[in-house]
Amino acid sequence: MGHWCSKDHFAAKRLHTLAIELVAPKRIIIKEQSAFRALLNVSPFNIPNDLIDFVAAHTSPGLREFMFHKKRIVFTRDMVKKVFGIRCGNMLVVQKKDEHPELRQMYIEEGQSRPFIQYAVNLLKNCDVTDDLTIIRTWDLICLATVIDPGSANLLSLDYLDCMVDPRRTHEFAWDEHLLDLAMQEIVYMDHLEFLPNQHAINHSIPRVYFVTSQDFKFIVLNDADRKILKNKTVFGRHPFVDLSSTPYGVATAVNQHVYQPVEEPEVNPSASLNEWLVFLSSQDLEV
């Protein structure tokens, strides 16, 4: 499994809208039984392509670590759970092609040859509220396709169906291990950055997908991106890292299960913030 790139169709806003539009009985079924129930409360945020590409360029999937100059992040299973709020077990997640043809056909519209996300969205909205298995399985597949493991096409990955024959048991699989290369690494990177106290305040509560905002990432682009461009790519890394103990990932704790409240996004004054920060930066910090 490779890590993200900017060509992938990440769509937290789409999943957020779908969750709001679901009728209450279906939301209750997902909340009680889905491994991905936390994503009912996903924040409608976007991640800038430049940041996605920078983090991907400096992340080793084999070592599962980010390295840039002296900055280093080792991605862990605990990070996956704290970012996504996924319920996880110990069974191996195996993706299988062409298995379970009857289930696969459920997600392919007549006259089509591929499982488009929108068809699954319509299926989830229109299926009977007593059809627990279809509700849970379809929600899980849409979560994977839009937020957790998005691809470059607007499609479901039906290779996950082998883990969802009985979708009430998907929480028994080791999603945290399987998704280490997709641990929303841009959020983890952002959570490691150190800023002045009077700069933009990022809500570091968990699960992170509840609380991160597009405004957070706009602030990162404005303040952590270097002025230099290398090979037509934006370079980040101007700010130092805080110690791991000062991030949401410093202590292995259970994921919060409280109700999501929309985060108010304060106005950002990037010019003032940048000028203040430049006073504290050494010439070494500004090197690329």
For each residue, the residues with C-beta under 8 A, 3 or more apart:
1: 61 149 178 181 182
2: 5 61 181
3: 56 59 61 181 182 185
4: 8 10 52 55 56 150 182 185 186
5: 2 8 52 53 56 152
6: 49 50 52 53
7: 152
8: 4 5 52 150 151 152
9: 146 150 151 152 153 154
10: 4 46 47 146 147 150
11: 14 15 146 147 150
12: 15 16 42 43 44 45 46 146 147 209
13: 16 17 44 45 46
14: 11 17 18 117 146
15: 11 12 18 19 39 42 142 143 146 147
16: 12 13 19 20 42 43 44
17: 13 14 20 21 44
18: 14 15 21 22 121 124 125 142
19: 15 16 22 27 39 40 41 42
20: 16 17
21: 17 18 125
22: 18 19 26 27 30 124 125
23: 26 27 129
24: 27 28
25: 28 29 129
26: 22 23 29 30 124 129 135
27: 19 22 23 24 30 31 40
28: 24 25 31 32
29: 25 26 32 33 34 129 132 135 136
30: 22 26 27 33 34 36 37 40 135 136 139
31: 27 28 34 37 40
32: 28 29 37
33: 29 30 37 132 136 167 168
34: 29 30 31 37 136 139 140 167 170 171
35: 86 87 88 140 170 171 173 175
36: 30 39 84 86 139 140 143 144 148 170
37: 30 31 32 33 34 40 85 87
38: 41 42 84 85 86 207 209 210 255 257
39: 15 19 36 42 84 85 143 147 148 209
40: 19 27 30 31 37
41: 19 38 210 259 260
42: 12 15 16 19 38 39 147 209 210
43: 12 16 209 210 211 212 213 260 262 263
44: 12 13 16 17 214
45: 12 13 212 213 214 216 217
46: 10 12 13 214 217
47: 10 51 52 186 217
48: 51 52 217 218 220 221
49: 6 52 53
50: 6 53 54 221 225 233 234 236
51: 47 48 54 55 186 189 217 220 221 234 236
52: 4 5 6 8 47 48 49 55 56 186
53: 5 6 49 50 56 57 233 234
54: 50 51 57 58 233 234 235 236 237
55: 4 51 52 58 59 66 185 186 189
56: 3 4 5 52 53 59 185
57: 53 54 233
58: 54 55 66 67 68
59: 3 55 56 65 66 67 75 185
60: 63 64 65 67
61: 1 2 3 64 181
62:
63: 60
64: 60 61 74 75 180 181
65: 59 60 72 73 74 75
66: 55 58 59 71 72 73 75 185 188 189
67: 58 59 60 71 72
68: 58 71 236 237
69: 237 287
70:
71: 66 67 68 192 237 240 241
72: 65 66 67
73: 65 66 185 188 189 192 241
74: 64 65
75: 59 64 65 66 79 80 180 181 183 185 188
76: 79 80 180 249
77: 80 81 88 174 176 177 180
78: 81 82 176 249 252
79: 75 76 82 83 183 188 249
80: 75 76 77 83 84 86 88 175 176 179 180 183
81: 77 78 84 85 86 88 176 207 255
82: 78 79 85 206 207 208 248 249 255
83: 79 80 183 184 187 188 206 207 208 209
84: 36 38 39 80 81 147 148 179 184 207 208 209
85: 37 38 39 81 82 206 207 209 210 255
86: 35 36 38 80 81 148 175 176 179
87: 35 37 171
88: 35 77 80 81 171 173 174 175 176 177
89: 171 172 173 174
90: 172 174
91: 172 173 174
92: 173 174 178
93: 160 163 173 174 175 177 178
94: 162 163
95: 157 159 160 162
96: 99 159 161 162
97: 159
98: 101 104
99: 96 104 161 162
100: 103 104 161 162 165
101: 98 104 105
102: 105 106
103: 100 106 107 137 158 161 164 165
104: 98 99 100 101 107 108 115 158 161
105: 101 102 108
106: 102 103 123 134
107: 103 104 115 119 120 123 138 141 156 158
108: 104 105 112 113 114 115 119
109: 112 116 119
110:
111:
112: 108 109 116 119
113: 108
114: 108 153 155
115: 104 107 108 119 120 155 156 158
116: 109 112 119 120 154 155 156
117: 14 120 121 142 145 146 154 155 156
118: 121 122 154
119: 107 108 109 112 115 116 122 123
120: 107 115 116 117 123 124 138 141 142 145 156
121: 18 117 118 124 125 142
122: 118 119 125 126
123: 106 107 119 120 126 127 134 138
124: 18 22 26 120 121 127 134 135 138 139 142
125: 18 21 22 121 122
126: 122 123
127: 123 124 131 134 135 138
128: 131 134
129: 23 25 26 29 135
130:
131: 127 128 134 135
132: 29 33 135 136 168
133: 136 137 166 167 168
134: 106 123 124 127 128 131 137 138
135: 26 29 30 124 127 129 131 132 138 139
136: 29 30 33 34 132 133 139 140 164 167 168 170
137: 103 133 134 140 141 161 164 167
138: 107 120 123 124 127 134 135 141 142
139: 30 34 36 124 135 136 142 143
140: 34 35 36 136 137 143 144 160 164 167 170
141: 107 120 137 138 144 145 156 157 158 160 161 164
142: 15 18 117 120 121 124 138 139 145 146 156
143: 15 36 39 139 140 146 147 148
144: 36 140 141 147 148 149 156 157 160
145: 117 120 141 142 149 150 151 155 156 157
146: 9 10 11 12 14 15 117 142 143 150
147: 10 11 12 15 39 42 84 143 144 150 209
148: 36 39 84 86 143 144 179 182
149: 1 144 145 157 179 182
150: 4 8 9 10 11 145 146 147
151: 8 9 145 155 157
152: 5 7 8 9
153: 9 114
154: 9 116 117 118
155: 114 115 116 117 145 151
156: 107 115 116 117 120 141 142 144 145
157: 95 141 144 145 149 151 160
158: 103 104 107 115 141 161
159: 95 96 97 162
160: 93 95 140 141 144 157 163 164
161: 96 99 100 103 104 137 141 158 164 165
162: 94 95 96 99 100 159 165
163: 93 94 160 170 173
164: 103 136 137 140 141 160 161 167 170
165: 100 103 161 162
166: 133 169
167: 33 34 133 136 137 140 164 170
168: 33 132 133 136
169: 166 172
170: 34 35 36 136 140 163 164 167 173 175
171: 34 35 87 88 89
172: 89 90 91 169
173: 35 88 89 91 92 93 163 170 178
174: 77 88 89 90 91 92 93 177 178
175: 35 80 86 88 93 170 178 179
176: 77 78 80 81 86 88 179 180
177: 77 88 93 174 180
178: 1 92 93 173 174 175
179: 80 84 86 148 149 175 176 182 183
180: 64 75 76 77 80 176 177 183
181: 1 2 3 61 64 75
182: 1 3 4 148 149 179 185
183: 75 79 80 83 179 180 188
184: 83 84 187 188 208 209
185: 3 4 55 56 59 66 73 75 182 188 189
186: 4 47 51 52 55 189 190 217
187: 83 184 190 191 208 209 212
188: 66 73 75 79 83 183 184 185 191 192 249
189: 51 55 66 73 185 186 192 193
190: 186 187 193 202 212 216 217 220
191: 187 188 202 204 208 247 248 249
192: 71 73 188 189 241 242 244 247
193: 189 190 220 224 239 240 241 242
194: 239 240 241 242
195: 199 200 223 239 273 277
196: 199 273 276 277 280
197:
198: 276
199: 195 196 219 223 273 276 277
200: 195 215 216 219 223 266 268 273
201: 266
202: 190 191 212 216 219
203: 211 212 213 263
204: 191 208 211 247 248
205: 208 210 211 248 256
206: 82 83 85 210 211 248 255 256
207: 38 81 82 83 84 85 210 211 255 256
208: 82 83 84 184 187 191 204 205 211 212 248
209: 12 38 39 42 43 83 84 85 147 184 187 212
210: 38 41 42 43 85 205 206 207 260
211: 43 203 204 205 206 207 208 260 263
212: 43 45 187 190 202 203 208 209 216 217
213: 43 45 203 216 217 263 265
214: 44 45 46 217 218 265
215: 200 218 219 265 266 268
216: 45 190 200 202 212 213 219 220
217: 45 46 47 48 51 186 190 212 213 214 220 221
218: 48 214 215 221 222 268
219: 199 200 202 215 216 222 223 268 270 273
220: 48 51 190 193 216 217 223 224 225 236
221: 48 50 51 217 218 224 225 234
222: 218 219 225 268 270 273 274
223: 195 199 200 219 220 238 239 270 273 274 277
224: 193 220 221 236 237 238 239
225: 50 220 221 222 234 235 236 238
226: 234 235 236 237 238 286 288
227:
228: 235 288
229: 232 233 234 235
230: 233 235 288
231:
232: 229
233: 50 53 54 57 229 230
234: 50 51 53 54 221 225 226 229
235: 54 225 226 228 229 230 288
236: 50 51 54 68 220 224 225 226
237: 54 68 69 71 224 226 288
238: 223 224 225 226 281 285 286
239: 193 194 195 223 224 277 285
240: 71 193 194 285
241: 71 73 192 193 194
242: 192 193 194 246 247
243: 246 247 250
244: 192 247 249 250
245: 250 251
246: 242 243 250
247: 191 192 204 242 243 244 250
248: 82 191 204 205 206 208
249: 76 78 79 82 188 191 244
250: 243 244 245 246 247
251: 245
252: 78
253:
254:
255: 38 81 82 85 206 207
256: 205 206 207
257: 38
258:
259: 41
260: 41 43 210 211
261:
262: 43
263: 43 203 211 213
264:
265: 213 214 215
266: 200 201 215
267:
268: 200 215 218 219 222 273
269: 272 273
270: 219 222 223 273 274
271: 274 275
272: 269 275 276
273: 195 196 199 200 219 222 223 268 269 270 276 277
274: 222 223 270 271 277 278
275: 271 272 278 279
276: 196 198 199 272 273 279 280
277: 195 196 199 223 239 273 274 280 281
278: 274 275 281
279: 275 276
280: 196 276 277
281: 238 277 278 285 286
282: 285 286
283: 286 287
284: 287
285: 238 239 240 281 282
286: 226 238 281 282 283
287: 69 283 284
288: 226 228 230 235 237
